[in-house]
Amino acid sequence: MYMYNILVVDDEKEIVAAIEVYLKNQNYNVFKAYDGEDALRIFQKEKIHLVLMDIMMPKLDGINATMKIRENSNVPIIFLSAKSEDMDKILGLNIGADDYITKPFNSLELLARINSNIRRFTSYCNYSPAEENVIRIGGIELNDVKKEILVDGEAIKTTPLEYKILHLLMKNPNRVFSIEEIYEKVWQAPAYNPDTVTVHIRRIREKIEINPREPKYLKVVWGIGYKFEGK
């Protein structure tokens, strides 16, 4: 069995120690950091497959550490946050985090989120060139072999979650998906945090739409969900 490396970042050492026990019991390798600066040093030295990132930490907080990681990597990042940090969670999703879990958390839920994000990330990176699958709608082209998205011929950068949401909607043009349905299909888990879908949709629009406030492609159907409009 392949051993995935998880970086756990939290200034509360008791929390890090508890998470380490859960993860090692699931055959994950664990790297530990107690502030954002240590996290970045470890991330640069080791091959990390997922990051559990606390928000409030000394030296460098989780928001800024995530922004640094996102400059060069699409590795899944799950925020560990207190209930009082709702605005920070939203900010984190906007700058590139994939998910969040609120403290105190259930160990089974934490493991389910980790397993889901690892599975999704590895499937995103592990494509086969055997069969080309290109979807073109208007000026948007999605190449599922290269995991590449072109907007009017220009390649754009997406996270694995953004790519999977766009792939789901473009593969089914004009079909309306509810927020819960998008979450369950993309996250491959029950809709724990369906509001995160809205944040990811907003980020996708900013990348593919000329005017994100008046989208041409990625449209909301009020009271129901979202669709990718195609001819």
Residue frames as a rotation matrix with the C-alpha (Angstrom) as fourth column:
MET 1
0.576 0.817 0.000 0.00
0.817 -0.576 0.000 0.00
0.000 0.000 -1.000 0.00
TYR 2
-0.165 -0.618 0.768 1.33
0.552 -0.704 -0.448 3.44
0.818 0.350 0.457 -0.95
MET 3
-0.030 0.080 -0.996 2.02
0.968 -0.247 -0.049 5.63
-0.250 -0.966 -0.069 2.10
TYR 4
0.333 0.220 0.917 0.73
0.537 -0.844 0.008 9.17
0.775 0.490 -0.400 1.70
ASN 5
-0.623 -0.653 -0.431 2.38
0.758 -0.365 -0.541 12.03
0.196 -0.663 0.722 3.57
ILE 6
0.487 0.820 0.299 0.19
0.607 -0.564 0.559 14.39
0.627 -0.091 -0.773 5.55
LEU 7
-0.711 -0.673 0.205 1.45
0.377 -0.610 -0.697 17.63
0.593 -0.418 0.688 7.07
VAL 8
0.390 0.812 -0.435 -0.42
0.823 -0.096 0.560 18.57
0.413 -0.576 -0.706 10.28
VAL 9
-0.630 -0.597 0.496 -0.02
0.396 -0.797 -0.457 22.23
0.668 -0.092 0.739 11.25
ASP 10
0.598 0.790 0.135 -1.39
0.236 -0.334 0.912 23.50
0.766 -0.514 -0.386 14.57
ASP 11
-0.250 -0.740 0.625 0.14
-0.456 -0.479 -0.750 25.41
0.854 -0.472 -0.217 17.48
GLU 12
0.366 0.397 0.842 -1.74
-0.925 0.256 0.281 23.20
-0.104 -0.881 0.461 19.95
LYS 13
-0.561 -0.762 -0.322 0.59
-0.796 0.604 -0.042 20.24
0.227 0.233 -0.946 20.36
GLU 14
-0.577 0.417 0.703 -2.09
-0.265 0.718 -0.644 18.09
-0.773 -0.557 -0.304 21.99
ILE 15
0.541 0.802 -0.252 -4.27
-0.467 0.038 -0.883 18.38
-0.699 0.595 0.395 18.89
VAL 16
0.182 -0.571 -0.800 -1.35
-0.949 0.109 -0.295 17.52
0.256 0.813 -0.523 16.61
ALA 17
-0.786 -0.523 0.331 -0.51
-0.605 0.760 -0.236 14.48
-0.128 -0.386 -0.914 18.75
ALA 18
-0.154 0.818 0.554 -4.11
-0.221 0.518 -0.826 13.24
-0.963 -0.250 0.101 18.68
ILE 19
0.681 0.384 -0.624 -4.38
-0.652 -0.069 -0.755 13.67
-0.333 0.921 0.203 14.89
GLU 20
-0.256 -0.871 -0.421 -1.05
-0.948 0.312 -0.069 11.88
0.191 0.381 -0.905 14.47
VAL 21
-0.692 0.051 0.720 -2.48
-0.328 0.866 -0.377 8.82
-0.643 -0.497 -0.582 16.26
TYR 22
0.395 0.914 0.089 -5.60
-0.241 0.197 -0.950 8.78
-0.886 0.354 0.299 14.05
LEU 23
0.618 -0.135 -0.775 -3.57
-0.783 -0.194 -0.591 9.10
-0.071 0.972 -0.225 10.86
LYS 24
-0.498 -0.865 -0.058 -0.89
-0.867 0.499 -0.007 6.57
0.035 0.047 -0.998 11.72
ASN 25
-0.392 0.458 0.798 -3.62
-0.198 0.805 -0.559 4.04
-0.898 -0.377 -0.225 12.49
GLN 26
0.753 0.658 -0.001 -4.74
-0.083 0.092 -0.992 4.57
-0.653 0.747 0.124 8.87
ASN 27
0.286 -0.757 0.587 -1.19
0.812 0.517 0.271 4.02
-0.509 0.399 0.763 7.54
TYR 28
0.862 -0.087 0.500 -0.51
0.231 -0.809 -0.540 7.67
0.451 0.581 -0.677 6.71
ASN 29
-0.241 -0.934 -0.263 2.94
0.921 -0.135 -0.365 9.21
0.306 -0.330 0.893 7.25
VAL 30
0.807 0.578 -0.119 2.69
0.576 -0.727 0.375 12.29
0.131 -0.371 -0.919 9.44
PHE 31
-0.457 -0.848 0.268 4.82
0.698 -0.528 -0.483 15.44
0.552 -0.034 0.833 9.42
LYS 32
0.436 0.628 -0.645 4.21
0.900 -0.323 0.294 17.95
-0.023 -0.709 -0.705 12.21
ALA 33
-0.597 -0.553 0.581 4.54
0.495 -0.824 -0.276 21.74
0.631 0.123 0.766 12.38
TYR 34
-0.119 0.513 -0.850 3.45
0.970 -0.121 -0.209 24.17
-0.210 -0.850 -0.483 15.08
ASP 35
0.110 0.244 -0.964 3.42
-0.008 -0.969 -0.246 27.41
-0.994 0.034 -0.105 13.08
GLY 36
0.916 0.399 -0.041 3.17
-0.027 -0.042 -0.999 28.51
-0.401 0.916 -0.028 9.47
GLU 37
0.384 -0.850 -0.361 6.88
-0.923 -0.360 -0.135 29.08
-0.015 0.385 -0.923 8.99
ASP 38
-0.455 -0.508 0.731 7.74
-0.536 0.812 0.230 25.52
-0.711 -0.287 -0.642 10.10
ALA 39
0.394 0.709 0.585 4.99
0.131 0.586 -0.799 24.24
-0.910 0.391 0.138 7.82
LEU 40
0.895 -0.061 -0.442 6.49
-0.431 -0.372 -0.822 25.94
-0.114 0.926 -0.360 4.77
ARG 41
-0.106 -0.994 0.019 9.98
-0.978 0.108 0.180 24.63
-0.181 0.001 -0.984 5.57
ILE 42
-0.375 0.022 0.927 8.67
-0.157 0.984 -0.088 21.06
-0.913 -0.179 -0.366 5.77
PHE 43
0.664 0.732 0.152 6.52
0.055 0.155 -0.986 21.49
-0.746 0.663 0.063 2.67
GLN 44
0.635 -0.486 -0.600 9.53
-0.772 -0.437 -0.462 22.60
-0.038 0.756 -0.653 0.64
LYS 45
-0.400 -0.892 0.210 11.66
-0.894 0.430 0.126 19.63
-0.203 -0.137 -0.969 1.78
GLU 46
-0.702 0.189 0.687 9.15
-0.019 0.959 -0.283 16.76
-0.712 -0.212 -0.670 1.73
LYS 47
-0.842 0.520 -0.143 6.66
-0.118 0.080 0.990 15.36
0.526 0.850 -0.006 -0.78
ILE 48
-0.792 0.605 0.078 3.40
-0.129 -0.041 -0.991 16.24
-0.596 -0.795 0.111 0.97
HIS 49
-0.822 0.531 0.205 0.08
0.463 0.416 0.783 14.87
0.330 0.739 -0.588 -0.34
LEU 50
0.309 0.924 0.223 -2.30
0.512 -0.360 0.780 16.78
0.801 -0.127 -0.584 1.98
VAL 51
-0.818 -0.534 0.214 -2.08
0.151 -0.559 -0.815 19.59
0.555 -0.634 0.538 4.55
LEU 52
0.351 0.820 -0.451 -4.23
0.836 -0.058 0.545 19.98
0.421 -0.569 -0.707 7.67
MET 53
-0.583 -0.633 0.509 -3.84
0.479 -0.774 -0.414 23.68
0.656 0.003 0.755 8.46
ASP 54
0.011 0.495 -0.869 -4.85
0.938 -0.307 -0.163 25.56
-0.347 -0.813 -0.468 11.59
ILE 55
0.538 0.248 0.805 -5.85
0.607 -0.778 -0.166 29.20
0.585 0.578 -0.569 10.99
MET 56
0.824 -0.189 0.533 -4.67
-0.426 -0.828 0.364 31.08
0.373 -0.528 -0.763 14.09
MET 57
0.668 -0.689 -0.280 -0.95
0.740 0.655 0.153 30.40
0.077 -0.309 0.948 14.69
PRO 58
0.591 -0.534 -0.605 2.15
0.007 -0.746 0.666 32.38
-0.807 -0.398 -0.437 15.74
LYS 59
-0.426 -0.904 -0.041 4.82
0.115 -0.099 0.988 33.64
-0.897 0.417 0.146 13.31
LEU 60
-0.858 0.219 -0.464 2.76
-0.507 -0.223 0.833 32.91
0.079 0.950 0.303 10.17
ASP 61
-0.219 0.855 0.471 -0.96
-0.588 0.270 -0.762 32.14
-0.778 -0.444 0.444 10.25
GLY 62
-0.270 0.158 0.950 -2.76
0.409 0.912 -0.035 29.50
-0.871 0.379 -0.311 8.20
ILE 63
0.801 0.591 -0.092 -4.18
0.205 -0.416 -0.886 31.99
-0.562 0.691 -0.455 5.69
ASN 64
0.555 -0.652 -0.517 -0.76
-0.791 -0.605 -0.087 33.33
-0.257 0.457 -0.851 4.68
ALA 65
-0.429 -0.692 0.580 0.86
-0.446 0.721 0.531 29.88
-0.786 -0.031 -0.618 4.78
THR 66
0.186 0.600 0.778 -1.86
0.506 0.620 -0.600 28.60
-0.842 0.505 -0.188 2.43
MET 67
0.909 0.133 -0.395 -1.28
-0.211 -0.670 -0.711 31.51
-0.359 0.730 -0.581 0.04
LYS 68
0.007 -0.985 -0.173 2.44
-0.894 -0.084 0.440 30.63
-0.448 0.152 -0.881 -0.06
ILE 69
-0.436 -0.132 0.890 1.73
0.030 0.987 0.161 26.96
-0.900 0.097 -0.426 -0.76
ARG 70
0.508 0.776 0.374 -0.76
0.438 0.141 -0.888 27.85
-0.742 0.615 -0.269 -3.49
GLU 71
0.386 -0.444 -0.808 1.93
-0.699 -0.713 0.058 29.78
-0.602 0.543 -0.586 -5.39
ASN 72
-0.424 -0.700 -0.574 3.41
-0.904 0.361 0.229 26.46
0.047 0.616 -0.786 -6.55
SER 73
-0.999 -0.008 -0.054 1.17
-0.001 0.991 -0.134 23.58
0.054 -0.134 -0.989 -5.50
ASN 74
-0.217 0.975 -0.049 -2.39
-0.715 -0.125 0.688 22.26
0.664 0.185 0.724 -5.82
VAL 75
-0.806 -0.119 -0.580 -2.02
0.235 0.835 -0.498 19.81
0.543 -0.538 -0.645 -2.93
PRO 76
0.246 0.969 -0.036 -5.27
0.409 -0.070 0.910 19.50
0.879 -0.239 -0.413 -0.92
ILE 77
-0.885 -0.420 0.202 -5.45
0.022 -0.470 -0.882 21.82
0.465 -0.777 0.425 2.09
ILE 78
0.184 0.927 -0.327 -8.06
0.576 0.168 0.800 21.31
0.796 -0.336 -0.503 4.83
PHE 79
-0.378 -0.263 0.888 -8.46
-0.431 -0.799 -0.420 24.06
0.820 -0.541 0.188 7.41
LEU 80
-0.232 0.295 -0.927 -8.82
0.872 0.485 -0.064 23.21
0.431 -0.823 -0.370 11.10
SER 81
-0.623 0.040 0.781 -10.85
-0.046 -0.999 0.014 26.10
0.781 -0.028 0.624 12.48
ALA 82
-0.845 0.407 -0.347 -12.70
0.388 0.021 -0.921 27.22
-0.367 -0.913 -0.176 15.59
LYS 83
-0.013 0.945 0.326 -16.38
0.995 0.045 -0.092 28.06
-0.101 0.323 -0.941 15.23
SER 84
0.484 0.196 -0.853 -15.58
0.360 -0.933 -0.010 31.75
-0.797 -0.302 -0.522 15.83
GLU 85
-0.457 -0.810 -0.367 -13.44
-0.094 -0.367 0.926 31.86
-0.884 0.458 0.091 12.66
ASP 86
0.342 0.706 0.621 -16.23
0.557 0.380 -0.739 31.71
-0.757 0.598 -0.263 10.06
MET 87
0.893 -0.013 -0.449 -14.93
-0.305 -0.752 -0.585 34.70
-0.330 0.659 -0.676 8.09
ASP 88
-0.108 -0.994 -0.020 -11.43
-0.810 0.076 0.581 33.20
-0.576 0.079 -0.814 8.10
LYS 89
-0.240 0.091 0.967 -12.85
0.270 0.963 -0.023 29.93
-0.932 0.256 -0.256 6.71
ILE 90
0.783 0.588 0.202 -14.50
0.385 -0.203 -0.901 31.81
-0.489 0.783 -0.385 3.85
LEU 91
0.609 -0.653 -0.450 -11.29
-0.736 -0.677 -0.012 33.76
-0.297 0.339 -0.893 3.19
GLY 92
-0.297 -0.771 0.564 -9.33
-0.478 0.631 0.611 30.51
-0.827 -0.088 -0.555 3.24
LEU 93
0.154 0.438 0.886 -11.60
0.573 0.691 -0.441 28.90
-0.805 0.575 -0.145 0.66
ASN 94
0.951 0.246 -0.189 -11.29
0.025 -0.668 -0.744 31.98
-0.309 0.703 -0.641 -1.50
ILE 95
0.387 -0.876 -0.289 -7.49
-0.898 -0.429 0.098 31.87
-0.210 0.222 -0.952 -1.49
GLY 96
-0.094 -0.436 -0.895 -7.25
-0.814 0.552 -0.184 28.18
0.574 0.711 -0.407 -2.28
ALA 97
-0.728 -0.087 0.680 -8.15
-0.544 0.678 -0.495 25.88
-0.418 -0.730 -0.541 0.63
ASP 98
-0.780 0.390 -0.489 -10.18
-0.197 0.588 0.784 22.84
0.594 0.708 -0.382 -0.41
ASP 99
0.233 0.830 -0.507 -12.22
0.350 0.414 0.840 22.17
0.907 -0.373 -0.194 2.72
TYR 100
-0.512 -0.402 0.759 -12.48
-0.604 -0.460 -0.651 22.90
0.611 -0.792 -0.007 6.42
ILE 101
0.074 0.519 -0.851 -13.43
0.524 0.706 0.477 21.06
0.848 -0.482 -0.220 9.57
THR 102
0.254 0.154 0.955 -14.49
-0.494 -0.828 0.265 22.77
0.832 -0.539 -0.134 12.78
LYS 103
-0.740 -0.530 -0.413 -12.92
0.157 0.461 -0.873 22.10
0.654 -0.711 -0.258 16.16
PRO 104
-0.403 -0.564 0.721 -13.72
-0.580 0.767 0.275 20.07
-0.708 -0.307 -0.636 18.17
PHE 105
-0.050 0.334 -0.941 -14.02
-0.966 0.221 0.130 17.49
0.252 0.916 0.312 15.39
ASN 106
0.728 0.329 0.601 -15.05
-0.437 0.899 0.037 13.87
-0.528 -0.290 0.798 15.20
SER 107
-0.274 -0.953 0.131 -12.08
-0.485 0.254 0.837 11.66
-0.830 0.166 -0.532 14.32
LEU 108
-0.206 0.260 0.943 -14.13
0.635 0.769 -0.074 9.58
-0.744 0.584 -0.324 11.87
GLU 109
0.854 0.520 0.001 -15.30
0.363 -0.594 -0.718 12.71
-0.372 0.613 -0.696 10.04
LEU 110
0.419 -0.790 -0.448 -11.73
-0.647 -0.605 0.464 14.02
-0.637 0.096 -0.765 9.89
LEU 111
-0.499 -0.632 0.593 -10.50
-0.074 0.713 0.697 10.74
-0.863 0.304 -0.403 8.39
ALA 112
0.231 0.662 0.713 -13.39
0.758 0.337 -0.559 10.70
-0.610 0.669 -0.424 5.91
ARG 113
0.909 0.074 -0.411 -12.49
-0.126 -0.891 -0.437 14.22
-0.398 0.449 -0.800 4.72
ILE 114
0.002 -0.992 -0.126 -8.81
-0.682 -0.093 0.726 13.32
-0.732 0.084 -0.676 4.42
ASN 115
-0.408 -0.129 0.904 -9.51
0.322 0.906 0.274 10.09
-0.855 0.403 -0.328 2.54
SER 116
0.591 0.732 0.340 -11.88
0.616 -0.137 -0.776 11.87
-0.521 0.668 -0.532 0.17
ASN 117
0.798 -0.319 -0.511 -9.41
-0.448 -0.882 -0.148 14.67
-0.403 0.347 -0.847 -0.62
ILE 118
-0.288 -0.925 0.248 -6.50
-0.494 0.365 0.789 12.26
-0.821 0.105 -0.562 -1.10
ARG 119
-0.158 0.309 0.938 -8.60
0.594 0.789 -0.160 10.08
-0.789 0.531 -0.308 -3.41
ARG 120
0.834 0.551 0.028 -9.73
0.378 -0.535 -0.756 13.06
-0.402 0.641 -0.654 -5.44
PHE 121
0.530 -0.702 -0.476 -6.26
-0.656 -0.695 0.295 14.59
-0.538 0.156 -0.829 -5.72
THR 122
-0.442 -0.744 0.502 -4.58
-0.240 0.637 0.733 11.35
-0.864 0.203 -0.460 -6.80
SER 123
0.123 0.538 0.834 -7.26
0.756 0.494 -0.430 10.68
-0.643 0.683 -0.346 -9.41
TYR 124
0.910 0.166 -0.380 -6.75
-0.040 -0.877 -0.478 14.25
-0.413 0.450 -0.792 -10.71
CYS 125
0.212 -0.933 -0.291 -2.99
-0.822 -0.331 0.464 13.73
-0.529 0.141 -0.837 -11.06
ASN 126
-0.539 -0.474 0.697 -3.08
-0.211 0.876 0.433 10.12
-0.816 0.087 -0.572 -12.22
TYR 127
0.515 0.770 -0.377 -4.67
-0.571 -0.020 -0.821 10.42
-0.639 0.638 0.429 -15.64
SER 128
-0.112 -0.486 0.867 -4.01
0.421 0.767 0.485 8.07
-0.900 0.419 0.119 -18.55
PRO 129
-0.428 -0.115 -0.896 -3.22
-0.598 -0.707 0.376 9.30
-0.677 0.697 0.234 -22.07
ALA 130
-0.773 0.051 0.632 -4.90
0.345 0.870 0.352 6.26
-0.532 0.491 -0.690 -23.63
GLU 131
-0.135 0.827 0.546 -8.13
0.981 0.034 0.190 8.02
0.139 0.562 -0.816 -24.53
GLU 132
-0.963 -0.247 0.109 -8.44
0.240 -0.968 -0.072 11.72
0.123 -0.043 0.991 -25.24
ASN 133
0.007 0.980 -0.199 -11.50
0.998 0.006 0.065 13.44
0.065 -0.199 -0.978 -23.90
VAL 134
-0.942 -0.330 -0.068 -11.92
0.328 -0.944 0.038 17.09
-0.077 0.014 0.997 -24.90
ILE 135
0.122 0.989 -0.088 -15.03
0.957 -0.140 -0.253 19.13
-0.262 -0.053 -0.964 -24.18
ARG 136
-0.920 -0.365 0.143 -15.50
0.391 -0.874 0.287 22.43
0.020 0.321 0.947 -26.04
ILE 137
0.222 0.973 -0.058 -18.31
0.972 -0.225 -0.059 24.84
-0.070 -0.043 -0.997 -25.24
GLY 138
0.994 0.106 0.005 -18.03
0.105 -0.983 -0.153 28.34
-0.011 0.153 -0.988 -26.66
GLY 139
0.477 -0.866 0.152 -14.60
-0.534 -0.423 -0.732 29.68
0.698 0.268 -0.664 -25.82
ILE 140
0.205 -0.359 0.910 -13.99
-0.916 0.258 0.308 27.12
-0.346 -0.897 -0.276 -23.06
GLU 141
0.385 -0.157 -0.909 -12.04
-0.474 0.812 -0.341 23.93
0.792 0.562 0.239 -23.75
LEU 142
0.372 -0.229 0.900 -11.49
-0.854 0.297 0.428 21.21
-0.365 -0.927 -0.085 -21.16
ASN 143
0.145 -0.449 -0.882 -8.95
-0.591 0.675 -0.441 18.49
0.793 0.585 -0.167 -21.96
ASP 144
0.787 0.291 0.544 -9.45
-0.617 0.377 0.691 15.62
-0.004 -0.879 0.476 -19.52
VAL 145
0.731 -0.648 -0.215 -6.25
0.546 0.744 -0.386 13.87
0.410 0.165 0.897 -20.64
LYS 146
-0.258 -0.881 0.397 -3.97
0.447 -0.473 -0.759 16.83
0.857 -0.018 0.516 -19.97
LYS 147
0.163 0.440 -0.883 -6.18
0.978 -0.189 0.086 18.08
-0.129 -0.878 -0.461 -17.10
GLU 148
-0.849 -0.510 -0.134 -6.03
0.455 -0.837 0.303 21.43
-0.267 0.196 0.944 -18.86
ILE 149
0.333 0.941 -0.060 -8.59
0.805 -0.317 -0.501 24.20
-0.490 0.119 -0.864 -19.28
LEU 150
-0.788 -0.530 0.312 -8.28
0.613 -0.634 0.471 26.81
-0.052 0.563 0.825 -22.02
VAL 151
0.294 0.822 -0.489 -10.25
0.581 -0.559 -0.591 30.05
-0.759 -0.110 -0.642 -22.11
ASP 152
0.952 0.092 -0.293 -10.15
-0.183 -0.596 -0.782 31.56
-0.247 0.798 -0.550 -25.59
GLY 153
0.714 -0.673 -0.193 -6.97
0.111 0.381 -0.918 29.57
0.691 0.634 0.346 -26.22
GLU 154
-0.153 -0.775 0.613 -5.21
-0.635 -0.398 -0.662 30.64
0.757 -0.490 -0.432 -23.01
ALA 155
-0.131 0.030 -0.991 -4.49
0.500 0.865 -0.040 28.04
0.856 -0.501 -0.128 -20.31
ILE 156
0.235 0.229 0.945 -5.78
-0.681 -0.655 0.328 28.87
0.694 -0.720 0.002 -16.83
LYS 157
-0.821 -0.525 -0.226 -4.72
-0.161 0.592 -0.790 27.43
0.548 -0.612 -0.570 -13.49
THR 158
0.329 0.914 0.237 -7.31
-0.638 0.030 0.769 25.57
0.696 -0.404 0.594 -11.43
THR 159
-0.469 -0.341 0.815 -7.24
-0.836 0.468 -0.286 23.57
-0.284 -0.815 -0.505 -8.24
PRO 160
-0.988 0.107 -0.109 -8.32
0.066 0.942 0.328 19.90
0.138 0.317 -0.938 -8.44
LEU 161
-0.435 0.884 -0.171 -11.70
0.566 0.121 -0.815 20.82
-0.700 -0.452 -0.553 -6.93
GLU 162
-0.068 0.382 -0.922 -12.29
-0.504 -0.810 -0.299 23.65
-0.861 0.444 0.247 -9.38
TYR 163
-0.753 -0.278 -0.596 -11.35
-0.658 0.320 0.682 21.35
0.002 0.906 -0.424 -12.25
LYS 164
-0.921 0.390 0.021 -13.71
0.388 0.919 -0.071 18.60
-0.047 -0.057 -0.997 -11.10
ILE 165
-0.178 0.884 -0.433 -16.63
0.265 -0.381 -0.886 21.00
-0.948 -0.272 -0.166 -10.64
LEU 166
-0.131 0.074 -0.989 -16.09
-0.781 -0.622 0.057 22.46
-0.611 0.779 0.139 -14.10
HIS 167
-0.920 -0.242 -0.309 -15.69
-0.382 0.731 0.566 18.99
0.089 0.639 -0.764 -15.62
LEU 168
-0.685 0.722 0.098 -18.96
0.535 0.589 -0.606 17.82
-0.495 -0.362 -0.790 -14.04
LEU 169
0.099 0.778 -0.620 -20.91
0.022 -0.625 -0.781 20.82
-0.995 0.064 -0.079 -15.32
MET 170
-0.237 -0.238 -0.942 -19.33
-0.872 -0.375 0.314 20.94
-0.428 0.896 -0.119 -18.81
LYS 171
-0.991 -0.128 0.031 -19.84
-0.107 0.922 0.373 17.20
-0.076 0.366 -0.927 -19.28
ASN 172
-0.375 0.927 0.010 -23.55
0.910 0.370 -0.185 17.80
-0.175 -0.060 -0.983 -18.64
PRO 173
-0.993 -0.081 0.089 -24.27
0.098 -0.973 0.211 21.15
0.070 0.218 0.973 -20.37
ASN 174
-0.478 0.836 0.270 -27.58
-0.528 -0.520 0.672 22.81
0.702 0.179 0.690 -19.49
ARG 175
0.162 0.507 -0.847 -28.29
0.507 0.693 0.512 20.29
0.847 -0.512 -0.145 -16.73
VAL 176
0.225 -0.008 0.974 -28.97
-0.645 -0.751 0.142 21.95
0.731 -0.660 -0.174 -13.39
PHE 177
-0.158 -0.349 -0.924 -27.14
0.532 0.758 -0.378 20.48
0.832 -0.551 0.066 -10.40
SER 178
0.903 0.408 0.138 -28.11
0.073 -0.462 0.884 21.35
0.424 -0.788 -0.447 -6.84
ILE 179
0.250 -0.830 0.498 -25.34
-0.850 -0.434 -0.297 22.54
0.463 -0.349 -0.815 -4.52
GLU 180
0.302 -0.089 0.949 -25.66
-0.710 0.644 0.286 19.34
-0.636 -0.760 0.131 -2.48
GLU 181
0.935 0.088 0.343 -25.44
0.144 0.790 -0.595 17.21
-0.324 0.606 0.727 -5.64
ILE 182
0.647 -0.760 0.068 -22.28
-0.293 -0.329 -0.898 19.01
0.704 0.561 -0.435 -6.79
TYR 183
0.127 -0.608 0.784 -20.70
-0.991 -0.103 0.081 18.52
0.032 -0.787 -0.616 -3.37
GLU 184
0.487 0.135 0.863 -21.52
-0.423 0.901 0.098 14.81
-0.764 -0.413 0.495 -3.23
LYS 185
0.969 -0.104 0.225 -20.28
0.245 0.523 -0.817 14.12
-0.033 0.846 0.532 -6.77
VAL 186
0.533 -0.805 0.259 -17.08
-0.257 -0.446 -0.857 16.19
0.806 0.391 -0.445 -6.53
TRP 187
-0.056 -0.543 0.838 -16.12
-0.980 -0.130 -0.150 15.68
0.191 -0.830 -0.524 -2.88
GLN 188
-0.181 0.090 -0.979 -17.34
-0.209 0.970 0.128 12.05
0.961 0.227 -0.157 -3.07
ALA 189
-0.882 -0.030 -0.470 -18.83
0.448 0.258 -0.856 12.39
0.147 -0.966 -0.214 0.37
PRO 190
0.175 0.967 -0.186 -22.12
0.982 -0.157 0.108 13.47
0.075 -0.201 -0.977 2.01
ALA 191
0.127 -0.074 0.989 -22.70
0.389 -0.914 -0.118 17.22
0.912 0.400 -0.088 1.81
TYR 192
-0.030 -0.245 -0.969 -20.94
0.999 -0.026 -0.024 18.25
-0.019 -0.969 0.246 5.04
ASN 193
-0.269 -0.205 -0.941 -20.18
0.319 -0.941 0.114 21.81
-0.909 -0.269 0.318 3.93
PRO 194
0.195 0.393 0.899 -22.29
0.952 0.144 -0.270 22.58
-0.236 0.908 -0.346 0.84
ASP 195
0.883 0.136 -0.448 -21.57
0.105 -0.990 -0.093 26.31
-0.456 0.035 -0.889 1.19
THR 196
-0.094 -0.991 -0.093 -18.02
-0.038 -0.089 0.995 25.62
-0.995 0.097 -0.029 0.01
VAL 197
-0.097 0.135 0.986 -19.47
0.926 0.376 0.040 24.86
-0.365 0.917 -0.161 -3.44
THR 198
0.861 0.501 0.091 -20.61
0.503 -0.809 -0.304 28.48
-0.079 0.307 -0.948 -3.77
VAL 199
0.535 -0.744 -0.401 -17.12
-0.308 -0.614 0.727 29.74
-0.786 -0.266 -0.558 -2.96
HIS 200
-0.389 -0.712 0.585 -15.52
0.293 0.507 0.811 27.43
-0.873 0.487 0.011 -5.54
ILE 201
0.279 0.572 0.772 -18.09
0.944 -0.015 -0.330 28.41
-0.177 0.820 -0.544 -8.19
ARG 202
0.933 0.056 -0.355 -17.21
0.059 -0.998 -0.004 32.07
-0.355 -0.017 -0.935 -7.57
ARG 203
0.058 -0.993 -0.106 -13.50
-0.291 -0.118 0.950 31.32
-0.955 -0.024 -0.295 -8.06
ILE 204
-0.307 -0.121 0.944 -14.18
0.733 0.603 0.315 29.41
-0.607 0.789 -0.096 -11.29
ARG 205
0.699 0.646 0.306 -16.22
0.700 -0.532 -0.477 32.32
-0.145 0.548 -0.824 -12.66
GLU 206
0.704 -0.483 -0.521 -13.38
-0.265 -0.859 0.438 34.71
-0.659 -0.170 -0.733 -11.95
LYS 207
-0.325 -0.909 0.260 -11.15
-0.121 0.313 0.942 32.52
-0.938 0.275 -0.211 -14.11
ILE 208
-0.607 0.078 0.791 -13.40
0.686 0.555 0.471 31.71
-0.402 0.828 -0.390 -17.08
GLU 209
0.418 0.883 0.215 -15.86
0.893 -0.355 -0.275 34.59
-0.167 0.307 -0.937 -17.37
ILE 210
-0.343 -0.446 0.827 -15.20
0.604 -0.779 -0.169 37.98
0.719 0.442 0.537 -18.95
ASN 211
-0.415 0.310 0.855 -17.62
-0.648 -0.761 -0.039 39.51
0.639 -0.570 0.517 -16.45
PRO 212
-0.898 -0.002 -0.440 -18.10
0.230 0.850 -0.473 37.18
0.375 -0.526 -0.763 -13.44
ARG 213
-0.745 0.657 -0.118 -21.10
-0.157 -0.345 -0.925 39.22
-0.648 -0.671 0.360 -12.27
GLU 214
0.357 0.824 -0.440 -22.89
-0.767 -0.010 -0.642 38.56
-0.533 0.566 0.629 -15.55
PRO 215
-0.444 -0.685 0.577 -21.66
-0.298 0.720 0.626 35.05
-0.845 0.106 -0.524 -16.40
LYS 216
-0.111 0.310 -0.944 -21.99
-0.993 0.001 0.118 33.70
0.038 0.951 0.308 -19.91
TYR 217
-0.364 -0.173 -0.915 -21.28
-0.385 0.923 -0.021 30.08
0.848 0.345 -0.402 -19.06
LEU 218
-0.722 -0.028 -0.692 -21.53
0.515 0.645 -0.564 29.21
0.462 -0.764 -0.451 -15.37
LYS 219
-0.465 0.670 0.579 -25.03
-0.415 -0.743 0.525 30.28
0.782 0.004 0.623 -14.36
VAL 220
-0.951 0.263 0.165 -27.11
-0.084 0.295 -0.952 30.07
-0.299 -0.919 -0.259 -11.21
VAL 221
-0.386 0.919 -0.082 -30.65
0.112 0.135 0.984 28.77
0.916 0.370 -0.155 -11.37
TRP 222
-0.597 0.032 0.801 -32.17
-0.673 -0.563 -0.480 30.48
0.436 -0.826 0.358 -8.36
GLY 223
0.174 0.671 0.721 -33.48
-0.958 0.284 -0.033 28.17
-0.227 -0.685 0.693 -5.69
ILE 224
0.978 0.191 -0.086 -32.13
-0.208 0.933 -0.294 25.08
0.024 0.305 0.952 -7.47
GLY 225
0.469 -0.866 0.170 -28.39
0.464 0.406 0.787 25.19
-0.751 -0.290 0.593 -8.21
TYR 226
-0.012 -0.613 -0.790 -25.93
-0.571 -0.644 0.509 25.75
-0.821 0.457 -0.343 -11.07
LYS 227
0.702 0.138 0.698 -25.51
0.448 0.677 -0.584 24.81
-0.553 0.723 0.413 -14.71
PHE 228
-0.525 -0.801 -0.286 -22.97
0.076 -0.379 0.922 25.28
-0.847 0.463 0.260 -17.49
GLU 229
0.484 0.820 -0.306 -24.85
-0.198 -0.238 -0.951 26.85
-0.852 0.521 0.047 -20.37
GLY 230
-0.713 -0.682 0.162 -24.08
-0.025 0.256 0.966 25.29
-0.701 0.685 -0.200 -23.74
LYS 231
-0.361 0.557 -0.748 -25.66
-0.922 -0.331 0.199 25.31
-0.137 0.762 0.633 -27.16
